[in-house]
Amino acid sequence: MQDLFFQTTDFRLENGDILPELRLAYVTHGRLAPDGRNAVLLTHGYTSSHHMVDAGGGGAEGYWGGLVGPGKPIDTDRFFVVSSNMLGSSYGSTGPASIDPRTGRPYGPDFPDISLVDIVAAQRAMLAALGVTRLAAVAGPSYGGFQAFQWAVSHPDFVAGIVPAISSPRSPGGRGSLDELVASLARDPNWNGGHYYDRGGILPTLTRLRIDTLKLYGIAEQLAASHPDPAAREAEIERRAADWARGFDANALIVLRRANIRFDVEPFFDRIRARVLYVLSRTDRIFPPSLFARVMPKLAAAGVVAEQVELDTDAGHACGGAEATKWAPDLRRFMASLPE
């Protein structure tokens, strides 16, 4: 599916900085109702793209294809689905690899310091331009779940429901994770403090980082059936990692990680008016199901109507889409329960 683009100028960030030009890439499925109140926003993960339903774009394309479409739990015969790329990401939106109109060169490491509030504010501006007057839901996995929680806090009267999957209302990592990422990138001889675009790139380093990430996400377990031979399985992981590394900007990893480590909306649960469907995986090493014991009582104490779903799966962090059939009935029921 071909990308669409929202563009605006002089976009003010939470910290007061101004982005002279802002562009967000997105795709849509279904039709917007005349009153603009049937929209669902899909929010993607840290290193994936907005092509969550259709193939194309970046990593994990088509990941939620089993959950979104005609007659599916997020039914595009009923809902107008907007799948948006993040501010600061790759795949067509304004990010560190974009040209700074003030210098004529890529921003690189000089890209402004953004937050989850900014990522959501950019999406809010995009939706307004599309004529959306209310969101039935915001749904997404991992970093997309961060966005869903932030939407419920930043725009409580605009969102009827949120579906944060394999995610959390606050960052699981601290400053150390960012420092480690930057150190890994800096060991590449072409890094040049982040100004690497005209130095041949850093493909081997990005590939190695991606292999480590995919293994953390549970890729070896996911491929065990289709690639029973360990050598063949490792080759497939390396192939996928290299494909991703050719399309993702290393500076975007830093920008989004920096926004991630500051993310925490738990102190603001009392602002949430949306209903919540919180989905975790038994085998996720990043967002383990033990999070339910912390998050659900806090939501209840804040008066938030919330329910939890724990997926019994070996797919780890990637279970949201890979195991769609296991929670599709819960998602269908939740979407049907949202007010018109």
KALIN-V554505 format. One record per run of one state. SS is the DSSP state (h for helix, s for strand, l for the rest). FROM is the first residue (numbers start at 0). LEN is the number of residues. Records with the same first field share a line. If there is no record, write none. Layout:
SS = FROM-LEN + FROM-LEN
//
This chain:
l = 0-3 + 12-5 + 29-9 + 43-4 + 48-10 + 59-8 + 69-4 + 75-4 + 84-14 + 100-4 + 106-1 + 110-5 + 130-4 + 141-1 + 154-4 + 159-1 + 165-4 + 170-4 + 186-5 + 194-8 + 217-1 + 223-6 + 245-4 + 261-2 + 264-1 + 271-3 + 281-6 + 288-2 + 301-4 + 311-4 + 322-1 + 337-3
s = 3-9 + 17-12 + 38-5 + 47-1 + 58-1 + 67-2 + 73-2 + 79-5 + 98-2 + 104-2 + 134-7 + 158-1 + 160-5 + 169-1 + 263-1 + 274-7 + 287-1 + 305-6
h = 107-3 + 115-15 + 142-12 + 174-12 + 191-3 + 202-15 + 218-5 + 229-16 + 249-12 + 265-6 + 290-11 + 315-7 + 323-14
//
